[in-house]
Amino acid sequence: MTNPEQLRTEIERTRAGLGGTVEALAAKTDVRTRARRAAVDLRERARRSPSVRRYGLPAAAAVLLAALAVVIVRRR
């Protein structure tokens, strides 16, 4: 049989391990935070892309104008 101090040590190790497991599971189920992180990551990758830097503003303007044209056509 083990002594009480060994049992306490083993219990503390088990608690620490379970605590880490619970935190990892909670992080995986936090959809909002995961989506925000993914959006930030995607935004950063897009900013570093040479094609986005080169065509970013003109492309955004073209999309905005196309959306505006759709709104105007639908209102008529």
C-alpha positions, -999 to +999 in steps of 0.1 A: +000+000+000+011+036-006+014+062+021-009+092+024+017+116+010+021+095-022-017+095-026-019+133-022+008+137-048-010+114-072-043+132-067-027+165-074-012+153-106-045+138-117-063+171-109-037+191-129-041+168-158-079+169-157-078+207-154-057+210-186-081+186-204-112+206-193-095+238-205-087+223-239-122+210-243-137+244-234-114+261-259-126+237-286-162+244-279-159+282-278-170+287-314-171+325-313-135+328-301-123+302-327-142+321-355-126+354-344-091+338-344-097+323-378-109+357-392-079+375-377-055+348-391-071+350-426-070+388-425-033+388-417-025+362-444-044+384-469-025+415-459+008+397-465-003+385-499+013+405-527-018+403-549-040+417-522-016+446-516-014+453-553-051+449-562-068+454-528-082+489-531-093+486-567-109+452-561-127+465-530-140+495-550-152+473-578-171+450-553-186+481-537-197+495-570-212+461-581-231+459-548-244+494-552-255+487-588-274+456-576-292+477-549-301+504-575-314+479-600-335+461-575-351+494-563-363+503-598 
